[in-house]
Amino acid sequence: MHRALVDALARDLAAASFTSGGVLALVGADADAALTRMVAQPARRAALRQPGPLATLLRAFWLGDAVTVQEMADALPALGVDGAVALGIAEHRGESVMPLVAIRPYAYRDALGAGEWWIASDLDELAGVWPLRPDHVLGVGGAARTLAALLPPVAAASALDLGTGCGVIALHLRRVAQRVVATDISERALRFTELTALLNGVDGIETRLGSLFEPVAGERFELIASNPPFVITPRAEGVPAYEYRDGGAAGDALMAAVVAGLHGHLAPDGHARLLGNWETLAGAAGLERMRGWCDGLDAWAIERDSLDPVRYAELWLRDGGTIPRDTEHDGLMDAWLDDFDARGVTAVGMGWLALHRPGAGGGVSLSRFERLGQAVQLEHAGAHLAGAFGDAAWLATLDDEALKREHLLTAEDVTEARHQLPGAAGPNVIELRQGGALARTLSVDTALAALVGACDGELSIGQLIGAIASLLEVDERILAADLLPRVRELVLTGFLRAVSD
């Protein structure tokens, strides 16, 4: 890729203020919000009312509109129209210049701070491109933002982005890793990753072509991230396959293969973060089936949603551009449902998988597979999940007597809410709520609420249990047997922390 041309393009984008803030100022809040919902026309109308370099870049590289040669020349004074053609981001069509790629600003905030990049990808339905080409390369969507938020804020010598797509996760990994390897089965995706990295001046990212772990055979990484092509697609003639979502395996076998590959590619004390789908079939719940994939690794799986076969098929038919009034819709729906019926699938779970390889001599201390449907503040998720593995390892060293000697603190983001009926002598419901971590809300009893409220580091857990038992006039040993497992849970889920943290 021609470095000088990419540098010229970056200068032009910056000079035109082609940023999230610049676009917001140009089109207004309503039109900007519409863009996130894949509605282009309000932004297009605003850009046409205010012609200039920024409006041209928005229309061309965000909305996919053809522009005049003069408009493109004015918007790209350093690169020039010929440079854009040479770089492969536009082409001449009669008297107009037609964009061939999408280049969109992407603002992010993670544990290391806030920033913004330009992300190059294929033009999509927002740009009027439909149906998508089989080797379509996605830009930044909700899945990419979620995976970026789940990344642990830990320094790493090496990281692997498995199935890199447009390269946005590789950029995030490079913020914490000295070296990043980005792999994909698609040469087109790797070209976009290279363009995205160069456009933002990010070095240290190496691209490699190949399926899953084949390009990194024999190598280990301290951090691995993947939003793999996990969509469960029937292997039937006439069903379209898209590289960005369909890995070519039956059922959830691709997810199982990705997790299996981690055993041979995670360095000791290394972390992995995955998005994925998993099937409930033959009476075996998806989360429990996945537990078997993770043997030998610390694992925390979070199922965010579960869809029945019909809703799952509807989701991905719409994603592929097929809606009920289309003539091919019913035949494709039959293919999906026939596949699920043949394999005994009753539901498909969708969510996140955080994994950790124990260090030398260490054993598995965390194996947690849960459904978590409530809203989550993703900005806190990465740090929380990373810390949970350390918390689990620490808790594993403590028997109940040792835990009673510990001094704990209530996390700063935890609040308490009490609800009672009018005229009642006391609360009917006591809730503990998190502002950070995974934003859980827990209903607790009086004893646990009292313990959490008193965890200021001064008294040990055993001393607190003794005081509460006396106050409630209950047997201290029975109360301890009830509270200590729940104290462990509160440490793991971020409501309580050790004084030394």
N, C-alpha and C positions, 0 to 999 in steps of 0.2 A: 504494500500500500504506500502511495506517494506521501511521505511525511510533510513535505513543503505545502502540498495542496490542502492536507488536513489542517495544518497550522493556519493557513490563510482562511479556511472556513471558520475555524474557531475564533479568529480575530473578527471576522464579519458578524458572527452570531453575538459576540460580546458587544461590539460597537452598536448594534441595533437594539441592545437590551432585550434579547430574546431569552428571557428568563421567566420563571413562574410569576414573579412580581410584575415584570414588564407586561406580560400578557394580561394579567388581571387588571392592570391600570388601563390597558388599551380597550378591553372588551367589557369590563364591568363584572361585578360579582355574580349576577344572574347567569350571564353567558358563560362565565368561567366555570360555574357549578354545572352548567349543562354539558360542558365538555367532559366532565368526569362521568356523566351519565351517557356518554357516547352520542350526544346530540350536537351537531355541528352548526346548524344554521344561525343561531343567535350570535355566535362568535364571528361567523362569516359576514353577517350584516354589519356588525360593529367594525370589522376590519375594512370593509369596503367604504364605510363612511369616513375613515381616517387613513387614507392611503399614505404609504411610506415604507421604509425598509422593514420595520417590525411587522406591519400589516401584511406585507408580501411574504415574509418568512412564515408567519402564522398560516396564511392561506395555502402556501405551497407545501411546507414540510410538516404541518400539523393536520391540515384539512385536506391535503392532496389535490388542490386546485391547480389548473394550468394558469400561468401568468404570462404577461408579455415579456419579450426579450429585454426591453428597457427596464421593466419593473425588477426582473431578476438581476440585471446588471447593477441597478441602483442598490439593491439589497446585499449584493455580494461584490463590493468594489475590490477587495483584495484577491478573492478567488476568481471572480469573473465567470461569465456564463460558460466559456470554453473549459475553464477549470472544473466547474461543476459537472460538465459532461464527461470530462476525462476521469474524474473521480468516481463516476458511475452513480451520482445521486440525482441526476436530471438528464433529460434528453430533449432535443428539438422536435417539435411537432408542428409543422407549418410555420405560422408566424408566432407561435407560442412556445414556451418552455414548460415541460411536464415533469413534475417531481417523480422520482422512481423509488424513493425511500421516505420513511418518516424520521424526522429528527425533532425530538420534543424535550423541553426542559423538565427535569425531575428533581424536585426539592425533597430532601430527606432530613430526618433527625434520628440519631441513635445515641448510644451511651457515650460516644466520643464527641458529640456535638452535632451541629447542623451544617448542611452544605447543599450544593446543587450541581448536577451534572446534565449534560446533553446526552440523550440515549437514542441511538440509531436502531431502527427496526424496519420491518416491512410496513407499507401502508395497509390500513385495515378498514373495517366497516365504517369507522368514523370518517375516513377519507373516501367513502363510496366504493371501496374495493370489495366485491362479493360475487361469487363465493371466493374463499381464500384459496391460494395455491397450496398443494399438498405439503410443500416445504416452507410454508409461511413461518416467519420468525416474529414472535410476539414482542411487543414493547413492554412497558412496565404496567402490570395490572395488579389486582388485589393479591394474587398469590405471591408475586414477587415481593410486594411490600410486606406481606406477612412473614415470608422466609427471612427477609432482611432484618425484621424486628426480632426474630427468634435467635439470630446469631449471637453467640456468647462474646462479651467484650473482653476477650483474653488474648494476650500477645501470643503469636504463633510464628514459628520459623517457616512453616509451609502450610498451604491450604489448597483444597481441591474443590472446584465448582463442577459438579457432575451434571452434564446437560446444561450448558451455560446459556443457550439461547442468545439473547441480545447482549449479554455480558454484565447486566446490572449487579447480579450477585457477586460476580468476580470483582467488581469495583468495591463493593462493601467488604469482601474478604480482604482485599488489599489494604484496607484501612487498619487491619489488625495483624496481617501476616506479611512477612518479608518477601515471600514468593508465593504466587498463585498459579496453579495449573488449571486451565479451563478446557473441558472436553465437551464434545458434542458429536453426534452421528451425522450432523448436517454441516457441509462445507459453507453453506450460506450463513448459518448461524455463527460460525467462527469468523467469517469476514465481518459480520456486524460487531462481534465482540472486539475485534481488532480496531475497527473504526471508532467504536465508542471509547475504547481506552486511549487511543491517540488523540481523539477530539478533546478529551479532558486532561490530557497530559499525565496520564497514569501509567507508570512503567511497572515492571515486575510481574506482568501477566503473560504467561505462555499458553498458546492455544494448541490443542492436539485433537486430531480427528479419530473417531472410533466410538464403539458402543460400550456403554457402561464403564467398567474398570479396565477394559482392554488397553487403552492408551497409557495406563499407568501401572502395568504389570510389574510386580516386584517392589513397588514404591509404597511408602507409608507417609501419612500426613497428620499433622496435629489438629487440623480442623477440616471437616468435610461438610459441604452443604449441597443439597440437591432438591430441586423441584422437578422430579423426573416426569416423563410422559406416562403418567399413572392411570389415565382414563381407561376404564374397562370397556373394551370395544369388541363386539362379536367378530370372530374370524370367519366372515361369510362373504361370498362374492357379492359385489355391488355396494358394500358398505364403505364409504370413503374413509381413508386414513389420513390423519394429519400428523406430521412428524413432531410438532410441538406438544401433542397430547397423547399420542398412541405409540406405545413402545413395541408393538407387534407381538406381545405375549398374550396368552389366554388368561382371563380373569385377573387376579391381582398377583400373578406370578412375577411380573416385573418388579413390584414393590418387594416381594420376598427376595428376589435376586439382588436388589440394591442393598437391603439390610444384610444379606449373607456376605456380600462383598466387603462390607465394612470390617468384618473380622480380620481380613487380610491386609487392610489398607489404613486402618487407624493406628497411629503410634500409641504407645502406652501413655495413659493420661490424656488421650486425644478425645475431642468432642465431634459429634455429628448432629446435624439438624436437617430433617427431611419433611416435606409435605407429601401426603399420599392418600390413597383410598384402600380399603380392605373389605373383603366380603364376609358376610355371615352366611354360612352354607352348611348343609347337612347337620343342622342343629348346633353347630359350633359358632359362637359369637365371634365377630371379626376381631375385636380387641384380644380375645383369648387366643385365637389362631395366631395373631401377631406376636403374642408373648413367646410362642415357640420359636419364632424367627430370631429373637433377641437373646437367646441363651449365651451366657458368657459376657454380656455387656450390661452395664447399668442402663436402665431404660425408663423413660417417662413418656407414655403415649397419651395424647389428649384428643379424643374424638369430639369435634366441634358440631357435627351434624350426622344424621343417619337418614338415608333415603330408601324408600321401597323401590323395587325394580322399575316400576312405571315412571315414578318421578325422576329417577336417575337417567333413564332413557330420554325423557323429555328434556332434561337439562342439557345433555350433550347433543341432542338433535338440534335444539335452538342454537347452541354454541356453533354448530356446523352450518347454520343458516337455513335449516329445514324447519318449517312451521306446519301446523295441522292442515292448512289449506293447500299445501304443496302436494303434487300428485305422487311424489315418492315417499311422502311421510309415513303412510301406513305400512308400506313394505319394510322400511327401515325400522319402524317400531317393532314389527314382527320379528325382525332379525335379532334385535336386542332382547326381547322377551323370550324368544326361543332359546337363546344362549343361556339366559338366567335360569329358565325352566330346566334345561338339560343338565345343568350343574347344581341344581338345588339351591340357588341363591335366593335368599329372602330379604336381604338388606345390604346396603353398601355404606360403610362408614367413611367419613371424610375428616381429615385433621392433620395433626402435627406429631412428629416423633423426635424426641431429644434423646441422644444416646451418648454414652461415655465408656471408653475402654479403661478398666482399672489399671493403675500403675503396677510396676513390677512387684510381685508378692501380694498384691491386693485382690480381694474378692469382690463379687457383686454385692452392693449394698442398697441399691434402689431398683425396684421392679414395680412400676406403678402404671396401671392401664385404666383410664377413667374417661367418662363422658362429662364434658364441661360445656354446657350450652349457653351460659350467660355471656353478656358482653364482656370483652376483655380490653384493657388498655395496653395495646401492643408495645408501647414505648418502654414498658417496664419488663416485658416478658423475657427478653434475652438474658438480662442480668439475673433475674429471679431464677430461671431454669438452670443457669450455669452454677449459681450458688447452691441450688438444691442438691446437686451431686456431692458437693463438699459437706453440706449439712447431713446428708444421709450417711456418708462415710464416718462422720464424727459421731452421730447417734449410734451407729453400729458398734462403736467401741464402749458404749455405756450400758451397763445393765441398770435395772431400776434403782438400785441403791446408789449407783454412781450418778444417775440422773438427778436423784433427790438432792445431791450435794451441789449441783450446778446452780449458778445465778444467771437468770435470764432477763432480757429486756423486752418490753412490748415494742413492736416496730412503730416508727414514727407516723406511718400512714394509717394506722388502725384506729377506728372510732367505734363507739358503742351506741346502739339505739335501743330504746326500751319502749314497748307498746303495752298498754293496758286498757281494759274496758272502763268506761266511766264508773267511778265509785269503787273500783277494785282496790284491795289493800296493797297489791303489788303488781309487777308487770306480768302479763300473760306470755309475752315473747321478748327475749333478749337477743339482739343480733350484734355480731362483730363484723365490721365492714372494712375492707382494704381499699385504700386509694391507689396503691401500687400493686406490685407482684402480678397476680392474675385477677385482681379485683373481685375476690370472692366475698360472699355474704354468708355467714354461718349463724344458724340458730343455736344458742348455747343455754345451759342451765345456770342457775345462780352460782353454783360452786366454781364452774369453769370461768364464768364472767368475773367472779371475785379474784381468782388467781391471775387472770390476764391483767386485770386492773391494778393488781399489786406488784406486777413484775417490773420493778424499777432498778433491779440489780443489787439491792441492799440485802435482801433475805434470800436464802436458798429455796429451791422448789420444795424441799422437804419441810422447811420451816413454814412456808406459806400453807402447805397442805395441813400441817398440824394446827395452825391458827384458824383456818377455815373450818376444819373438823370440829374444833372447839366452839366456834361461833354457831355452826349449824347443829351442834349436838349430835354428831354422827361418829361412827367408828372410824378412826384415822386410817387403819389398814384397809378397810373397805373403800374409803374415799380415795386413797392412794392408788389402789388397783383400778379404780374407775378413771382417775384423772391422768395418770402417767402416760398411758397410750395416746391420750388426746393431746397431751403436751408435745409428744413426739410429732404428731400430725401438725400441730400449730407451728412448730419449728420448721418442718419440711415445707409447709405451704406459705411461710413467710410472715405469720402473725407474731411469732416470738423469735428472738435471736439471742445468741450467746453474748455475754458482756464483752468478750474479746473481739467480736466482729467489727 
